[in-house]
Protein backbone atom coordinates (compact mmCIF):
# COMPACT_ATOMS: atom_id res chain seq x y z
CA UNK A 1 0.00 0.00 0.00
CA UNK A 2 2.81 2.40 0.90
CA UNK A 3 4.62 1.55 -2.35
CA UNK A 4 1.46 2.29 -4.34
CA UNK A 5 1.05 5.61 -2.53
CA UNK A 6 4.65 6.63 -3.13
CA UNK A 7 4.41 5.73 -6.81
CA UNK A 8 1.60 8.28 -7.04
CA UNK A 9 3.23 10.85 -4.76
CA UNK A 10 7.02 10.27 -5.11
CA UNK A 11 9.25 11.68 -2.43
CA UNK A 12 12.39 13.73 -3.07
CA UNK A 13 14.78 12.55 -0.41
CA UNK A 14 18.13 14.29 -0.31
CA UNK A 15 20.70 12.88 2.06
CA UNK A 16 24.01 14.50 2.77
CA UNK A 17 27.01 12.27 2.27
CA UNK A 18 29.18 12.32 5.36
CA UNK A 19 32.90 12.59 4.89
CA UNK A 20 33.59 10.12 7.69
CA UNK A 21 33.80 7.14 5.35
CA UNK A 22 36.23 9.04 3.09
CA UNK A 23 38.39 9.94 6.08
CA UNK A 24 38.47 6.31 7.21
CA UNK A 25 39.65 5.27 3.75
CA UNK A 26 42.44 7.82 3.93
CA UNK A 27 43.47 6.67 7.39
CA UNK A 28 43.57 3.06 6.23
CA UNK A 29 45.78 4.15 3.38
CA UNK A 30 48.03 6.21 5.68
CA UNK A 31 47.71 4.62 9.12
CA UNK A 32 49.55 5.88 12.14
CA UNK A 33 49.50 5.02 15.82
CA UNK A 34 48.49 8.03 17.96
CA UNK A 35 50.64 6.76 20.84
CA UNK A 36 53.76 6.73 18.70
CA UNK A 37 52.94 9.90 16.83
CA UNK A 38 55.28 11.98 18.93
CA UNK A 39 58.29 9.99 17.78
CA UNK A 40 57.45 10.20 14.10
CA UNK A 41 60.01 12.03 12.09
CA UNK A 42 59.23 15.47 10.80
CA UNK A 43 59.59 14.26 7.24
CA UNK A 44 57.06 11.50 7.86
CA UNK A 45 54.54 14.00 9.25
CA UNK A 46 55.04 16.32 6.30
CA UNK A 47 54.62 13.40 3.92
CA UNK A 48 51.35 12.33 5.54
CA UNK A 49 50.01 15.88 5.58
CA UNK A 50 50.92 16.45 1.95
CA UNK A 51 49.07 13.27 1.06
CA UNK A 52 45.97 13.79 3.16
CA UNK A 53 45.29 17.55 3.18
CA UNK A 54 44.75 18.02 -0.58
CA UNK A 55 42.37 15.06 -0.63
CA UNK A 56 40.49 16.37 2.38
CA UNK A 57 40.15 19.82 0.80
CA UNK A 58 38.97 18.29 -2.46
CA UNK A 59 36.52 16.00 -0.65
CA UNK A 60 35.15 18.86 1.46
CA UNK A 61 34.58 20.94 -1.66
CA UNK A 62 32.72 18.10 -3.33
CA UNK A 63 30.48 17.51 -0.32
CA UNK A 64 29.74 21.20 0.12
CA UNK A 65 28.84 21.37 -3.54
CA UNK A 66 26.54 18.36 -3.23
CA UNK A 67 24.91 19.81 -0.12
CA UNK A 68 24.35 23.12 -1.92
CA UNK A 69 22.77 21.44 -4.95
CA UNK A 70 20.59 19.20 -2.77
CA UNK A 71 19.44 22.10 -0.62
CA UNK A 72 18.52 24.14 -3.67
CA UNK A 73 16.34 21.24 -4.81
CA UNK A 74 14.62 21.09 -1.45
CA UNK A 75 13.86 24.81 -1.16
CA UNK A 76 12.21 27.41 -3.32
CA UNK A 77 9.25 27.37 -5.69
CA UNK A 78 8.02 24.12 -7.21
CA UNK A 79 8.03 25.21 -10.84
CA UNK A 80 6.40 21.92 -11.88
CA UNK A 81 3.19 23.10 -10.16
CA UNK A 82 2.94 26.23 -12.32
CA UNK A 83 0.30 26.42 -15.04
CA UNK A 84 1.92 28.65 -17.66
CA UNK A 85 -1.27 28.68 -19.72
CA UNK A 86 -2.72 31.05 -17.11
CA UNK A 87 -1.62 34.67 -17.02
CA UNK A 88 -0.31 35.54 -13.53
CA UNK A 89 -1.95 38.94 -13.71
CA UNK A 90 -5.36 37.35 -14.38
CA UNK A 91 -5.31 34.56 -11.76
CA UNK A 92 -2.06 34.24 -9.87
CA UNK A 93 -3.32 31.36 -7.72
CA UNK A 94 -4.09 29.26 -10.81
CA UNK A 95 -0.83 30.33 -12.38
CA UNK A 96 1.19 29.22 -9.33
CA UNK A 97 -0.75 26.01 -8.54
CA UNK A 98 -2.77 25.13 -11.64
CA UNK A 99 -0.74 22.11 -12.80
CA UNK A 100 -0.58 20.67 -9.29
CA UNK A 101 -4.35 21.08 -8.90
CA UNK A 102 -4.98 19.29 -12.21
CA UNK A 103 -2.69 16.40 -11.27
CA UNK A 104 -3.99 16.08 -7.70
CA UNK A 105 -7.82 16.19 -7.69
CA UNK A 106 -9.58 16.15 -4.33
CA UNK A 107 -10.37 12.51 -3.41
CA UNK A 108 -14.06 11.67 -2.96
CA UNK A 109 -13.44 10.96 0.73
CA UNK A 110 -11.90 14.39 1.44
CA UNK A 111 -13.27 17.93 1.77
CA UNK A 112 -9.91 19.48 0.88
CA UNK A 113 -6.60 18.25 -0.52
CA UNK A 114 -3.13 19.76 -0.46
CA UNK A 115 0.52 18.82 -0.05
CA UNK A 116 0.15 18.61 3.73
CA UNK A 117 -2.73 16.16 3.29
CA UNK A 118 -0.44 14.00 1.17
CA UNK A 119 2.27 14.14 3.83
CA UNK A 120 -0.27 13.24 6.55
CA UNK A 121 -1.70 10.40 4.47
CA UNK A 122 1.73 8.92 3.85
CA UNK A 123 2.51 9.24 7.56
CA UNK A 124 -0.69 7.29 8.34
CA UNK A 125 0.37 4.53 5.95
CA UNK A 126 3.81 4.36 7.57
CA UNK A 127 2.20 4.13 11.01
CA UNK A 128 -0.15 1.43 9.76
CA UNK A 129 2.77 -0.64 8.48
CA UNK A 130 4.48 -0.29 11.86
CA UNK A 131 1.32 -1.31 13.72
CA UNK A 132 0.68 -4.30 11.48
CA UNK A 133 4.30 -5.37 11.84
CA UNK A 134 4.29 -5.32 15.65
CA UNK A 135 0.82 -6.86 15.79
CA UNK A 136 2.08 -9.87 13.81
CA UNK A 137 5.32 -10.15 15.77
CA UNK A 138 4.99 -13.15 18.08
CA UNK A 139 8.52 -12.78 19.45
CA UNK A 140 8.01 -9.47 21.27
CA UNK A 141 9.01 -9.54 24.93
CA UNK A 142 5.98 -9.62 27.23
CA UNK A 143 5.31 -6.14 28.59
CA UNK A 144 7.65 -4.42 26.14
CA UNK A 145 6.57 -1.36 24.14
CA UNK A 146 6.32 -3.51 21.01
CA UNK A 147 4.14 -6.05 22.83
CA UNK A 148 1.82 -3.36 24.22
CA UNK A 149 1.40 -1.60 20.85
CA UNK A 150 0.82 -4.90 19.06
CA UNK A 151 -1.79 -6.01 21.62
CA UNK A 152 -3.54 -2.65 21.48
CA UNK A 153 -3.78 -2.78 17.67
CA UNK A 154 -5.03 -6.38 17.65
CA UNK A 155 -7.77 -5.46 20.11
CA UNK A 156 -8.72 -2.50 17.94
CA UNK A 157 -9.17 -4.82 14.93
CA UNK A 158 -11.17 -7.40 16.88
CA UNK A 159 -14.66 -6.20 15.94
CA UNK A 160 -16.30 -9.48 16.98
CA UNK A 161 -15.01 -9.08 20.53
CA UNK A 162 -16.18 -5.46 20.68
CA UNK A 163 -19.66 -6.42 19.50
CA UNK A 164 -19.81 -9.17 22.11
CA UNK A 165 -18.64 -6.90 24.94
CA UNK A 166 -20.90 -4.01 23.95
CA UNK A 167 -20.65 -1.16 26.46
CA UNK A 168 -19.60 -3.41 29.34
CA UNK A 169 -15.99 -2.06 29.38
CA UNK A 170 -17.43 1.42 30.02
CA UNK A 171 -20.03 0.25 32.55
CA UNK A 172 -17.97 1.27 35.61
CA UNK A 173 -17.60 4.83 34.28
CA UNK A 174 -21.28 5.05 33.38
CA UNK A 175 -22.21 3.79 36.86
CA UNK A 176 -20.06 6.52 38.40
CA UNK A 177 -22.11 9.09 36.46
CA UNK A 178 -25.45 7.53 37.35
CA UNK A 179 -24.49 7.33 41.04
CA UNK A 180 -23.84 11.06 41.40
CA UNK A 181 -25.96 12.42 44.24
CA UNK A 182 -25.13 16.14 44.20
CA UNK A 183 -23.09 18.82 42.45
CA UNK A 184 -20.22 18.48 44.93
CA UNK A 185 -19.50 14.97 43.66
CA UNK A 186 -19.05 16.16 40.06
CA UNK A 187 -15.60 17.74 40.57
CA UNK A 188 -13.87 14.58 41.92
CA UNK A 189 -15.46 12.55 39.11
CA UNK A 190 -14.19 15.01 36.48
CA UNK A 191 -10.68 14.70 37.97
CA UNK A 192 -10.96 10.88 37.89
CA UNK A 193 -12.04 10.92 34.23
CA UNK A 194 -9.25 13.28 33.20
CA UNK A 195 -6.66 11.01 34.82
CA UNK A 196 -8.03 8.22 32.60
CA UNK A 197 -7.87 10.41 29.49
CA UNK A 198 -11.64 11.04 29.36
CA UNK A 199 -12.18 14.73 28.65
CA UNK A 200 -15.08 16.12 30.65
CA UNK A 201 -16.29 19.75 30.62
CA UNK A 202 -12.88 20.99 29.46
CA UNK A 203 -9.80 19.86 27.58
CA UNK A 204 -6.32 19.79 29.08
CA UNK A 205 -3.05 19.05 27.31
CA UNK A 206 0.64 19.98 27.16
CA UNK A 207 1.79 21.79 24.02
CA UNK A 208 4.45 24.10 22.65
CA UNK A 209 4.22 27.66 23.96
CA UNK A 210 2.87 29.89 21.17
CA UNK A 211 5.03 32.76 22.43
CA UNK A 212 8.16 30.74 23.25
CA UNK A 213 8.88 27.79 20.97
CA UNK A 214 11.60 26.48 23.33
CA UNK A 215 9.09 25.74 26.12
CA UNK A 216 6.07 23.50 26.64
CA UNK A 217 3.13 24.70 28.73
CA UNK A 218 -0.30 23.37 29.81
CA UNK A 219 -3.35 24.40 27.80
CA UNK A 220 -6.99 24.36 28.91
CA UNK A 221 -9.78 24.55 26.33
CA UNK A 222 -13.55 24.70 26.54
CA UNK A 223 -15.37 21.41 26.23
CA UNK A 224 -18.82 19.96 26.67
CA UNK A 225 -20.35 20.94 23.31
CA UNK A 226 -21.39 18.26 20.84
CA UNK A 227 -21.86 20.72 17.97
CA UNK A 228 -18.87 22.77 16.77
CA UNK A 229 -19.61 26.01 18.68
CA UNK A 230 -22.20 28.06 20.57
CA UNK A 231 -23.87 29.54 17.48
CA UNK A 232 -25.10 26.12 16.35
CA UNK A 233 -27.42 26.08 19.38
CA UNK A 234 -28.85 29.59 19.02
CA UNK A 235 -29.08 30.47 15.32
CA UNK A 236 -32.66 30.60 14.03
CA UNK A 237 -32.12 30.16 10.27
CA UNK A 238 -33.56 27.07 8.56
CA UNK A 239 -30.22 25.32 8.14
CA UNK A 240 -29.28 25.70 11.83
CA UNK A 241 -32.68 24.45 12.95
CA UNK A 242 -32.33 21.41 10.67
CA UNK A 243 -28.87 20.66 12.11
CA UNK A 244 -30.25 20.76 15.66
CA UNK A 245 -33.13 18.46 14.73
CA UNK A 246 -30.74 15.93 13.18
CA UNK A 247 -28.39 16.24 16.14
CA UNK A 248 -31.18 15.37 18.58
CA UNK A 249 -31.97 12.30 16.46
CA UNK A 250 -28.31 11.35 16.51
CA UNK A 251 -28.07 11.62 20.32
CA UNK A 252 -31.29 9.61 20.73
CA UNK A 253 -29.94 6.92 18.39
CA UNK A 254 -26.75 6.68 20.45
CA UNK A 255 -28.83 6.28 23.60
CA UNK A 256 -30.86 3.47 21.98
CA UNK A 257 -27.67 1.71 20.90
CA UNK A 258 -26.33 1.97 24.44
CA UNK A 259 -29.53 0.65 25.99
CA UNK A 260 -29.60 -2.28 23.55
CA UNK A 261 -26.13 -3.37 24.75
CA UNK A 262 -26.75 -3.08 28.49
N, C-alpha and C positions, 0 to 999 in steps of 0.2 A: 504493500500500500504506500509506504514511504517512497519507494523507488518510482512508483507511478506518479506520485505528487511532484517529486523533484524533476521528473522528465517534463512535466508541464510548467513548473516554476523552478528552473535551474538556479542554483546558487553560484555566486561568484566568491569563491573562497581564496583569499590571498594570504599565504603564510610566509613570514620572513624566514629566510635561511640563516640559521645561526652559524657564526664562524668558528664555533667550538670544534666541530668535526675537522675543519681545515687545519686548525691549530694542532690538533692531536696528530694529524698526518705529518705535519712539519716536525713535531717533536719526536715522532717515531723515526723520521728520516735523520734527525740531528739530535739524538738523545744525549742527555747529560745528567749526572747525579747531583742533586742540589747540595748534598753533604760534602761532595768533593769539588764543588764549584770554586771555592776559594783558592784551590791549588792549581786551577787551570792556568795555563800560560796565557799571557796577554794576546799572543797571536791566535791562539785557539778561540778565545772569546771574540776577537775581531772577525775571524773566519765565520763563526756561527752567526754573528750579527749581520754580516754582509749577506749571508745566505738567507736568513729568515726575514729581516726587515723589509726588503723590497717586495717579497711575496706577501707579507702581511699588509703592506700599504696597497698593493694591487688588489688583494682580496677584499680589504675594507672598502675600497672604491667600488668594486663590483657589487658588494652587498648594499652599500648605500644607494647605488644606482637602481638596483632591483627594488629596494624599499620605496624609493621615490616613485618609480613607475607603478608599483602595486598600489601605493597610496593614492596616486592620481586616478587610478581606475576605481578606487573605492569611493572617492569624494566627487563632488561637483554635480552637474546636471546630467540626467540620463537622457542623452540626445535621442536614443531609440524610442522614447515615449512621445517625441514631438510629432505632430501632424502638420507637415509643411504645406499641405493643401489648404490650410486655414490661415488667413491673414492675422498676425498677432494683434494688429490694431482693431480688428473686428471682434475677435473672441479669443483673448489671450489664454483663457483656461483650456479651451479646445486645442489651441495651438500647442500649448505646453504638454498636454496630457492625452490628446486625441487618439494617438496610436495605441497607447497603453489601454485606454478605455475600450477601444475596438477589440483588442486581443484578450481582454480580461472582463467579460460580461459578468454582471452580478448573478451569482448562482440563485436558483429558485428558492433555496432554503435561507437566503440571507436578505436583510433589508438594506445593507450597504456592503461595499466591497472595495478594498484598497490594499496597498502594499503591506500595511500593518496587519490586516486580516490574513493575508497569505503567510506572514511570519507566524502569527498566532496559530493558524491551522497546522502549519508544519510542526510547530512546537507540540501541539496536541498529538500529532501522529508519532512524534519521537517519544513522548510520555507514554502513549499507548503501547509502543513496542517494548519499552522498559517494563511496564506493568505486566504485559503478557509474558515477558521473559521470566520475571521473578515468580509469577504465578505458576508457571510450569516447571520451575526449578525445585526438584524434590530433595536436593542436597543441602539446602540452606540450613544453617545452624538454628536450632529451636530458640526463639526469642530474639534472634538477630533482626536488624532493620529490614533485611531482605525477606526474612520469614514473615514479619509483621505486614509488610507491604503486599506480599504475595497473598497472604491469608485475607487481608482486607479486600483485595481486588476479586478474589474468588467468591467471597461472600456477596460482593456487589453484583456479580454475574449470576448468582444462584436465585433466579426468579421464582422457581418452584418453592424454595424454602421460605422466601419472603411472603408468598401467597399463603403458605400454610401457617406461618406465624401471625400474619395479619398485623394488628396494632399491639399485640401482646408485649413486644420489646419496649413500647412507650407507655405501657399501662401504669408503671410506678409514677412516672412524671404526671400523667393525666390524673391519677388518684391524688397526687399532691395538690393539684389545682382544685379538684372537686372537694377536697377536705378543708379548704380555706374557710375560716370562721369569721374573720374580721379583716379590716384594712391593715392592721398592724402586722399581720402574718404575711402580707404580700412582699414586703422588702426582703426578709430572709429568703423567701422562695426565689425572688429575682436573682439574688446573689448566688444561690445554689445552681440555678439554671445557667448563669453566665460562667460559672466555674466548669460546667459541663459543655460549654460552647453553644448553648441555646440562647440566642439573643431575645431578650424580653424588654419591651418598653424603650430600650435604647441600644445603640450599637457601641462597642468598645473595641479598639484595636491599637496596635503599635505601628507607626508608620514614619516615614522620613519627614523631618521638619520642613515645611514649605518655605520657611525663612532662613533655614540653616541646613544645607544638604549634608553636613558632616554629622548631624545628630538625629536620633530617633526619639519621638515623643508619643505619649498616649493621645488618642483622639476619641471623642465621644460624639455620636451622631443620633439624631432623632429616629425613633423607631415606632412600631405599633400600627402603622398604616398599611393596609393591604393594597390600596390603589396608590399610584405613583406619588401624588401630593395632595395637599388640602383642597385645592380647587376642584378636584374630581368629586368631592362630596357636596359642594355647595353651588356649582354652576347650574343654571336652570335651562340651558339650551337643550334642544332635542337629543343631540348626540350624547351629552353628559348624562341626561336622564336614562337613556338607553344603556349606557355603560353601567350605571348603578343597578339597573334592573337585572342585567346579565350577571353582575358581580354577586348580587344576592342569591341568584340561582346557583352560581358556582359554589358559594359558601354552603348553601343548603345541600348540594350534591356531596360535598366533602363530608358533611355531617352524616348523611345517609350511608356513605361508604364506611365511615368509622363505626357507626352503629351496627352495620352488617357484619363487621369483623370482631365485635366484642365477644 
